[in-house]
Amino acid sequence: ADVTSTLGAPEAVFFVRHMATLGKKEEAVIRIPGDQFTNTTELAKRAAEALPAVRVLDDSMRPFATVLEKPIIMYHLPFDAGLVYNVNRFRKVTSEFVPDFDFYVMDVEGKEKELQEQYNVVFTDRQALTSNAAGAAFGMSEGVVPGGMGKNAEAITKFLDSLRTGKAEPSILSEVPPPEDDRPLKKLVGKTWNSQVVNGNKDHFVMFHAPWCGHCKAAKPDWKVLAKAFHQGGVKTMQVSLFDATANKVPSPLEVKSYPKFYFFPAGKADSPIEYDDTRSMMAWATFAQKHATHRFEINEVYWGWKKRIEFGEDEGEEEL
């Protein structure tokens, strides 16, 4: 918004600094003369030059943070008795990165769950670092060591340097990727989705489930039969998988709000998933897969794979996914 149209022509704008950002012999009030800006963007730039390198982000500062050009680094922590000490340590650790980023501190109260979901960030002693660099979400996975930011200076520097050089991986809610094995039924997680489904060369049939869901537990044995039928029938272009939608970020454009959900992802067309919402049986799933697969296969191959499974029996001692 145009500041002058809202306020007239102000003589000056004053910023009263939060005590947590005050260093020794620093002024608590910053004055920006009215002749140094004509709109919000110019005011934000003048304020960025005048305000300290580390600022407190609250509702009054949020409009200015959104128009600044540099990526934002957020230090989330409790605004308690240790606030001033931790912010001062944070300033020292991050001083070399001031030309590259705008640094803010923000009260973590009531926001931990939201931040964990958005950034997959690790909280230690209710402290964490996040960033919006390059328009993506990044979270510091090492966590912040209790007792002061200075104790974790090396990890913080590494995190900021990876953002500055463009080497940081965007955060994504994900379980630990499972080890490679030859089990027919695979486990997909947030961190393996792109490599296996989006950029892989197989057709994928995925069951999105929740560990507590009774319908999911009922469907899982037959889903496992489907995976074994494809595997033992020699259909190597098809992958049947499970995806825990409560512990991993569900890929866009999907919205999984009930469980289980079945989606087919043709090879090379992962951005155009096809929902399956019909009879939950091995042959019904296989027929649906045959209809939509990029790589063609005969339904008899799946049938004979199923017959082999019956003939040779279940695998013994197979670990549950």
Helices and strands as residue ranges (DSSP letters): H 3-7, E 12-16, G 19-21, E 29-33, G 34-36, H 40-50, E 54-56, H 62-65, E 72-77, H 83-94, G 95-97, E 102-107, H 112-119, E 128-131, G 133-135, E 138-139, G 149-152, H 153-164, E 185-188, G 190-192, H 193-193, I 194-198, E 203-209, H 214-232, E 238-244, E 261-265, E 274-276, H 282-292, H 299-312
